[in-house]
Amino acid sequence: MSVTKPLPHDAAALHVTGAARYVDDIPTPANTLSLAFGLSTCARGTITAMDLDAVRAAPGVVMVMTADDLPRDCDVSPSNHDEPLLSDGTVHYAGQPVFLVIAESHGQARRAAALAQITYDAQDPILTVEHALAADSRFEDGPRVWTKGDPDAALSKAPHRLQGRITMGGQEHFYLEGQSALAIPQEAGDMLVHSSTQHPTEIQHKVAEALGVPMHAVRVAVRRMGGGFGGKESQGNALAVACAVAAAATRRPCKMRYDRDDDMVITGKRHDFTIDYDVGFDADGRLQAVDFTHYARCGWAMDLSLPVADRAMLHADNAYLLDACRITSHRLKTNTQSATAFRGFGGPQGVVGIERVMDHVAQTLGLDPVAVRRVNYYRAMGDVTGGLSAPRPAASPESISGKMMHADLASRGSQTVADDRHAVVAGDVNTTPYGMAVEDFILHEMTDRLLDTADYAARRAAIADWNAGSPVLKRGIGFAPVKFGISFTLTHLNQAGALVHVYQDGSIHLNHGGTEMGQGLFQKVAQVAASRFGVDVGAIKITATDTDKVPNTSATAASSGADLNGMAVAIACDTIRDRIADCLAALHQVAPQTVVFGDNTVTVAGETMTFAQAALTAYQNRVSLSATGFYKTPDLAWDRIAGQGRPFFYFAQGCAVTEVVVDTLTGENRILRTDVLHDAGASLNPALDIGQVEGGYVQGAGWLTMEELVWDKAGTLKTHAPSTYKIPACSDRPPVFNVDLWDQPNPAATIYRSKAVGEPPFMLGVSNFAALADAVASCGPHWPDLQAPATAEQVLAAIGRAKGQR
């Protein structure tokens, strides 16, 4: 069976040789034009004059467009219709597109854009949480509040109580391939758009809206992205719309790609958060109540800020059973880039809040931080039942008949799967703050195993001895668990489609709605298809994601790519398998369920033929060898206003231990060792999943320790290039990096009982931040109050606080 095999990424050789084709590599017609935006240098104000004569006269310039030149309302917002493609005269952040240059070359377009003379009536920008609160600048009438139990009463009765604040900065996506798009006019006013996007259907919708044509007149194709991390879920809209509008106006192909500086200045980042907490607890560290207040700095437009802030609230519990809690969320509007989707989508911010509480409680009581976490874990459930989604008859999984495979998949993909999930122990109350029962909590067992394999207890004792004898270099060790909900919280997005063709030579072609951004989605889905047909994965070809093959796709986001598209592809494959089985069974006068597929062959009535021969036979008997598949995630019900329901199909879990060393004279620090145990269910491809865990951990650690976004008082982003913004490099990864996958299938009825692995490992990087805080705490008796990102400056400041010097 192809699933579960650690096969290499389908484009690995192309990646390492440079042969992989991205949008900017697509051969273009000789008459292709290049585009560049002219950007606002004012963070808040109105344009009083704009002289573009020099821009229009610059070499190579074909056309210059302002908002008045656009054919209609060209809004590029994914949510609130509040992001005009070009400024309407009001500017909201430094870097907002004001005009569009269309020129013969990329260099000519950029040089011309720099010649504009624009004057502004500037106002003081709203840049900080404090400024926004004072101005009541927000995206909703007031804060959103979710409550469980009676937190005020529980706080007042708690034996111990403390308050604190944790800030965490934003984060630049820093995908290796920048934002890019290419629009090629077609006959009859149609438009073909190549876009580096995680959401082809949204690009299709926005382009059609801008051009005033039906969606069927716009085709969007995406072969691959050079990274996305959420930054290409909505941020590509502006480029695609600009190219399409320019192409329609000039009747020439139009191409746009951001240079790295422009990319960083224009596009949204991860939401930075400030979280206040008030927590009551007992002598064992068990939380009696916690009151969180989230302040999310959302930037100038709504974008995806409301669901991001919602998900931060949804993960404010992380792995912990909170009997009484209140979560208050402020979504603040500021004159900065519009914050957008980023790996974890608000979940990491919520997780950091509760993890800071655990460390603060542990230091206050003088307890091991792991012990405090464990006493607060959700209750453990009974043994997990059920196996992989493929049934287990006497024959091997590869040789199960099409009929049986399809019946099994259909039953497990239906809306009634409650009896396929083990129930909460009778009398137990194991619910999240939003009312969802936690039915498959496995972090007790995972923690036991990781602490054992990482030799946590002995290392913690050795670190204490080291620190006692080392006045300058201090070591620290940190532990962090994660329980991450898998599904889009906007319920209707939890759907996927697929199109599968089997050709008469036995080769198989498929399309689905997911996009490939380096995570290996295409390889995983190809393995699913190969397993359903019982053939080698080499027989499968997945071509570019294309809106003319699979319509109405959801974004490849929320860690749901393999879950949704894998199931849709499996359903389509099983439909074709059933047809082949029916055909062969009729020819041999046997029951269809006796037809066996596996090992690149099909066996019927004692006769074995190759899969290619079976396909040819079906074709010659006029059997359709093409099918669509559709899947929608079951068991979801969510009221986001009330904050109650079941927003997630299941939880992915994991835990990590990180050891660090800190130079107390400079604040310099480095990771010494990391041990990770992550829950990928029955992994579709362990090699790819381990790669995602490793990358997610490093990216999460980078966010909390070194990636710092800085705006000056005028609202100008100063960290706008690789020279001023630091991301983790190869030398920053742990020299000892042990990553294992938890060997337990998903109790939820996912494709082959796998679990999503895109976003959850990101939060394991919190263990790095916890380890730094632990090292700093060894410098003195006081609470060091380390803030994120824990740059050298922040570490030094925290050391001073630990010593009582600040």
Disulfide bonds with the S-S distance in Angstrom:
none
